Amino acid sequence: MADLLIVEDDDALRDALQEVLTRLGGHEVRAAKSGQAALSAVESGMPDLIISDVRMPGITGTQLLDKVRTRRQWRHIPFLFISASIVEEVEREIAALDGVFYLRKPFKVESIQEAVITALKTSSRVTRSDNA
């Protein structure tokens, strides 16, 4: 079981993701409606994975990533970005980042579960090798 933080400004999608990942994945799932709320959530407890929309009002998903990566103790937290409207150039930039995964909306339940499992497995290998 992992501690997941969902950052999504769409209430219905955020609630659905929280329910699916809790019920089917057995994860502890917290949710934030904005990038600023996500930073507060990370302050209160470091998640194993942040699942974030890319385009949100205020702090965007990529700005959230930048803010998280500036804190030494948070640098290893993997990100899974989800977005419906993103230009190819930004998608390529996201794909090139370490510890960052991407899933295009709309997606199937199986796809989000698989992406979460992949992100968690990959990050645990990186964390173990960083600590060795």
C-alpha positions as CSV (number, residue, x, y, z in Angstrom):
1,M,0.0,0.0,0.0
2,A,1.3,3.4,-0.9
3,D,0.5,7.0,0.1
4,L,-0.8,8.8,-3.0
5,L,-1.5,12.5,-3.4
6,I,-3.9,13.4,-6.2
7,V,-3.8,17.0,-7.4
8,E,-6.7,17.8,-9.7
9,D,-8.9,20.9,-10.0
10,D,-11.9,18.9,-11.5
11,D,-13.9,17.7,-8.5
12,A,-15.5,14.8,-10.2
13,L,-12.3,13.4,-11.6
14,R,-10.4,13.9,-8.4
15,D,-13.1,12.1,-6.4
16,A,-13.3,9.3,-8.9
17,L,-9.5,8.8,-8.9
18,Q,-9.5,8.8,-5.1
19,E,-12.2,6.2,-4.9
20,V,-10.7,3.9,-7.6
21,L,-7.2,4.0,-6.3
22,T,-8.4,3.4,-2.7
23,R,-10.8,0.6,-3.6
24,L,-8.9,-1.2,-6.3
25,G,-5.3,-0.4,-5.3
26,G,-5.6,-0.5,-1.6
27,H,-3.7,2.7,-1.4
28,E,-4.0,5.6,1.1
29,V,-5.1,8.4,-1.1
30,R,-5.2,12.1,-0.3
31,A,-6.5,14.7,-2.6
32,A,-5.8,18.4,-3.2
33,K,-7.7,20.8,-5.4
34,S,-4.8,23.0,-6.3
35,G,-1.0,23.1,-6.5
36,Q,-0.9,25.3,-3.4
37,A,-3.0,22.8,-1.5
38,A,-0.7,20.0,-2.7
39,L,2.3,21.8,-1.2
40,S,0.5,22.0,2.1
41,A,-0.4,18.3,1.8
42,V,3.2,17.3,1.1
43,E,4.3,19.4,4.1
44,S,2.0,17.4,6.4
45,G,3.1,14.0,5.1
46,M,5.4,13.0,2.2
47,P,3.5,10.9,-0.4
48,D,5.0,8.0,-2.3
49,L,3.6,9.4,-5.5
50,I,2.0,12.7,-6.7
51,I,-0.6,12.3,-9.4
52,S,-1.2,15.7,-10.8
53,D,-3.1,17.4,-13.6
54,V,-0.8,19.5,-15.8
55,R,-3.1,22.5,-16.4
56,M,-4.6,24.0,-13.2
57,P,-5.3,27.5,-12.2
58,G,-2.7,29.1,-9.9
59,I,0.3,26.7,-9.6
60,T,0.3,24.4,-12.6
61,G,1.4,20.8,-12.4
62,T,4.8,21.5,-13.9
63,Q,5.3,24.5,-11.5
64,L,4.3,22.1,-8.6
65,L,7.0,19.7,-9.8
66,D,9.6,22.5,-9.8
67,K,8.6,23.6,-6.3
68,V,8.7,20.0,-5.0
69,R,12.1,19.3,-6.6
70,T,13.7,22.4,-5.0
71,R,13.3,20.8,-1.6
72,R,16.0,18.2,-1.0
73,Q,13.8,15.9,1.1
74,W,11.1,15.9,-1.6
75,R,13.3,15.5,-4.7
76,H,12.7,11.7,-4.9
77,I,8.9,11.9,-5.0
78,P,7.8,10.6,-8.4
79,F,5.1,12.4,-10.4
80,L,2.4,11.0,-12.6
81,F,1.0,13.8,-14.8
82,I,-2.4,13.4,-16.2
83,S,-3.8,15.8,-18.8
84,A,-6.3,16.0,-21.6
85,S,-5.0,19.1,-23.4
86,I,-1.2,19.3,-23.7
87,V,0.9,20.2,-26.6
88,E,3.4,17.6,-28.0
89,E,6.4,19.7,-27.1
90,V,5.4,19.8,-23.4
91,E,4.6,16.1,-23.4
92,R,8.1,15.4,-24.7
93,E,9.6,17.6,-22.1
94,I,7.7,15.8,-19.3
95,A,8.7,12.4,-20.7
96,A,12.4,13.4,-20.6
97,L,12.2,14.2,-16.8
98,D,13.5,11.8,-14.2
99,G,10.9,10.3,-12.0
100,V,8.1,11.7,-14.0
101,F,5.4,9.7,-15.8
102,Y,2.6,10.9,-18.1
103,L,-0.9,9.6,-18.9
104,R,-3.2,11.3,-21.4
105,K,-6.9,11.8,-20.5
106,P,-9.3,10.2,-21.0
107,F,-7.8,6.9,-19.7
108,K,-9.2,3.6,-18.5
109,V,-9.1,2.5,-14.9
110,E,-6.6,-0.2,-15.8
111,S,-4.3,2.4,-17.3
112,I,-4.2,4.6,-14.2
113,Q,-3.6,1.5,-12.0
114,E,-0.8,0.3,-14.3
115,A,0.8,3.8,-14.4
116,V,0.7,4.1,-10.6
117,I,2.3,0.6,-10.2
118,T,5.0,1.5,-12.7
119,A,5.8,4.8,-11.1
120,L,6.0,3.3,-7.6
121,K,8.2,0.4,-8.7
122,T,10.5,2.7,-10.7
123,S,10.8,5.2,-7.8
124,S,11.6,2.5,-5.2
125,R,14.4,1.2,-7.4
126,V,15.8,4.7,-7.7
127,T,15.4,5.4,-4.0
128,R,17.2,2.2,-3.0
129,S,20.1,2.9,-5.4
130,D,20.4,6.5,-4.2
131,N,20.7,5.3,-0.6
132,A,23.2,2.5,-1.4
